[in-house]
Amino acid sequence: MLMLMLMLTFTYDYSAHIMDLGPTGWVDVDIATMTFQTEFVINLSNFYIYKEHFQLTNIGNMNIRFRGNVLLDWMTNIFVGIITSIFNNTITNIVSNSLNEFIQATLDEMNARVQAQGRALTEQEVLGLVHQLKNMF
């Protein structure tokens, strides 16, 4: 199954202080048209979900912008733009592997709960997983 995520946006606050001096600000990241392939199998006899395949195939247009530090942002944004274009495939592989591990760990936890309790997750636990996914990147 080929899936398409149209837009992923997040902001990361940073602070790099040495002896109480240094830049602070935030980074805006926009990823447009992320494409991934995935296959899941649901065993209807025990209601386990198995991940057969997951691969992020294309990160699309990725924009990373540093903000909050007027003196260095313009230079940092130029440098980061060059680096992200050169290492786009490497970044795609790192993000793909991280998502793959997160999905597998989530499925393992859900399958263990189905076996022990007869249900996978409560609503509160789903919210916790979403929060972990947001904090992962």
Secondary structure, 3 states (H helix, E strand, C coil): CEEEEEEEEEEEEEECCECCECCEEEEEEEEEEEEEEEEEEEECCCCEEEEEEEEEEECCEEEEEEECCCCCHHHHHHHHHHHHHHCHHHHHHHHHHHHHHHHHHHHHHHHHHHHHHCCCCCHHHHHHHHHHHHHHC
